[in-house]
Every structure is written in C-alpha cells, then in structure tokens.
C-alpha cells in the first residue's frame, strides 16, 4: 500500500557512455545493468560517442553522474574533454567516474582534472553502486 505521507524517492540518473573508437561494450552494459538493478535510472549512450555527444546526453538527460568506460588507452585525451565540456555547459556538479583499463599512474591526474573515482577490471558491481549512491547522497546533503 502506498503511503501518501512518505517522501517520494527519485532515483539518481546516470549516463553510461563509451567514448572514442573502442568497440568493446560488454563492461559498460554490465555496469549499466548493475546500476539499474541497484535502483539507478540508467541511460546508455552506446558505442563510439564523442565527448561532445556524451556531454549533450548528460545535459539533456539532467543526469546526476556519468560513467565513462574506456579500454582504448585514450582516457587522458577523452576524459578531460568530457569534464571540460560539462563545465562549459554549467554541469560541473555532475559526478564523473571512469572504468576500464586505466594505468595506476594516470589515476591521480584524472582525479586532479575532476574525475571522482576510477574503477578497474574486476571491481565488484555492488561496491561501484554503493560508492556511487554514497557519493551522490553526500552531494545532496550539502
């Protein structure tokens, strides 16, 4: 039975995107499904997205977060373009997370540029969803 007095909980909106020419999207689809199953509203953009297309999707969907899946090695070029594009659109409050094959040595620079978290291969799906929910909840409390 629906309780009229209970506050309505709106799920967080997350765009999952595959920037660049990388044609492997199994990981992105697995993450998208795991986040959906954890109660997030997920928008998956598909393969071969430009940073500009990703930013447009995030803005159009009024997303709370964007997850970028990159296996191609182009993360140090593509991720900053997405972060800069979000700032240019006034969406710098959108949480950016990256997953894929990211060398440990590149993670500090990605975080310095505005990435909230980086997840490598084998990261537990429930841990990713929990981290994302806690990160977004802490933003809401501010």
N, C-alpha and C positions, 0 to 999 in steps of 0.2 A: 504494500500500500504506500502511496506517495504521501510524504509529509510536507504539507504546504508551508510550514514554518521553517523547514530545513533550508539552508542556503544552497543554491544551485551551484554545483561544481562544474566549471567549464574546463574541458581538457586542454592542456597545452598543445599548441600547433607546432609541428616540427617538419621542416623541409629536409628531405634526404636527397642528396644530389651527387652525381658523378661528373665532376669537371674534366674537361680535356678529352683526349683521344683514347683513353683507357676503355677497352671494350668488355671488361670483366665486371659484372654487376651482381654476382651472387651474394657477396658480402653485404652490399648495400640493401639488397632485397631482404636478406636475413635480418639485418638491423631494423629495417622499416617494419617488418612483421613483428619483431620482438617489441619494438616501441608501441606499435598499435595494440598488441596483446597486453601491454603494461598500462594501457589507458590513454596513451597519447593520440592525438589526431595527426596522422602522418600523410604528407604529400610527397610522393616520389616522382622526381622530375625525369627519370630515365637517363639513358646514356648520352655521352658526347655533348654536355652542356657547357656553354661558355660562362665565364664568371659573370658576365652581364646578364645572361639568361637566368642564372641562379639568383642573383640579386633581385631581378624583376619578379621572380616567383616568390621569394621571401616577402617582398613588399606587398605584392598583390594578395598573397595568402594571409597577410598580417601575422606571420609566424613569430613564435617566441624564440625559436632556435633553428639552426641549420647544421646538419651533419654532412660533411664532405668526405666522400670515400675516394681515396686516391691510391692506386697501385703503380702508376706510371713513372714515379720519380719526379714529377713536375710540381710537387707540393710547394716548393719555395717560390714558384712563379705564380701558380694559380690561387693559392690560399690568400696571399696578400692582396691580390686583385679583388677577391670576394670581400675581404674585410674593408678595403678602401671603398669599394662600391657601396657597401652597407652604410658606411659613414657618410658618403656623398648623398645618399638618399634619406639621411636622418634616421637610419635604423641601427645606430651603433649600439643600441641596447639589446639587439638580437644576439643570443649566445651562439658562438661558433665552436663546433667540435669537429675534429678530424679523425678519420680512421683509415687504416691501411698500412702499407709498407712505408713507415717513416723512420729514418735512422734516428737513434737516440740523440745524436749530436745536433740534429735540426730542431728538436722539440723546444729547447729554450728560446730560440729565435722566433719560432711560430707563436709561442706564448707571448713574447715581447711585442709581437705585431698584433695581438688581440685574440688569439685562439685561447679558449677557456680550457680545453682538455684535448689530449691526443690518446687514442686507443689503438693498440697494435693488434696483430693477428692473435686470436685465441682469447681476447678479452671476454670475460663472462657477460652474456647478454643481460642478465639480471643486474649485474653491477653497473653496466652502462645506463640502463633505465633508472636505477636508483640514484646514480650520480646526477643524471640529467634532472630528475624530479627535484632533488635536494638543491641543485644549483638554481633552478627556476623558482622554487619556493622561496629561497633566500632573497632573490631579487624582488619578489612580490612583497616581502615583509618590510622592505626599505621604504 
